[in-house]
Amino acid sequence: MRNGIVLFTSDRGIAPATLAKAAEERGFDTLYVPEHTHIPVRRDALHPTGGKDLPDDRYMRTLDPWVSLATAAAVTERIGLATAVSLPVESDPITLAKTLATLDHLSGGRVTVGAGFGWNTDELADHHVPAAKRRTVLKEYLEAMRALWTQEEASYDGEFVSFGPSWAYPKPPQGRIPVIIGAGGGPKTMKWIAGHADGWMTTPIETGVAAKAGLLRKEWDEAGREGDPDVRILVAKKPTPEDLAEWSGAGVSELIWGVPDADDTTVLTYLDKTAARLGL
């Protein structure tokens, strides 16, 4: 299994580029950053943990993910550039397709989109995304962006995205940029991933990963997809040997380890300890 790191970026603490360079030097495979455009003061949506209050104030202080990853790309050569998770439906899909294709082009094909449906429905509402249709909106955004990435004259006609024959370059070096859905692994989500994405990223509170990965593979096969879905674990606590054996047996491709949003010295010391523990 590969090893990635996730930084809950904010306007304080270590810069994403500094962390990316240090992580690459220590042998980590991927850098992940999150996305929230804003947090409405009045909020009806509960946090995924079930609380009315946010766990901390970083949710309202997150950096733009694509700018953050662009700065990381400029100082690295190998490490993957990803999100955990981004919210594509909060951007214009034509503009976002250009941003992602440009980042993939300039980084030499290192981009993976970890995408969420959006738990904060109040945030989505400000972007004119109906909560009850956010999965449909994301489906159309991904289809439209893939058309722009892969077709010489791309067009799309959906309920939420529509444009006529158009040219759009650069094309991503990867052909189409991988999309991994970060969400609870219920049956509805696994069927959606099998139909519209390239893999699944667990939530921090996920349990029963092996069984859920098995369900995803079943849906994958029934959808007629080739190969295997990409399954990645967002590690929320120190795993036991039994956890690692379960994840390996489930075909997990990458473990994603969190690092603190703190000053450079604190984060780099933490990174050294994590790398040593993993044998990197």
ABEGO torsion letter per residue (X at the ends): XBBBBBBBBBABEBBAAAAAAAAAAAGBABBBBBBBABBBABBABBBAAGBABBABAAAAABBBAAAAAAAAAAABAABBBBBOBBBAAABBAAAAAAAAAAAAAAAGGABBBBBBAGABAAAAAAAGBBAAAAAAAAAAAAAAAAAAAABABBBBBBAABBBBBBBBOBBBAAGBBBBBBBBBBBAAAAAAAAAABAEBBBBAABBGAAAAAAAAAAAAAAAGBBEBBBBBBBBABBBBAAAAAAAAAAGBABBBBBBBBBBAAAAAAAAAAAAAAAGX
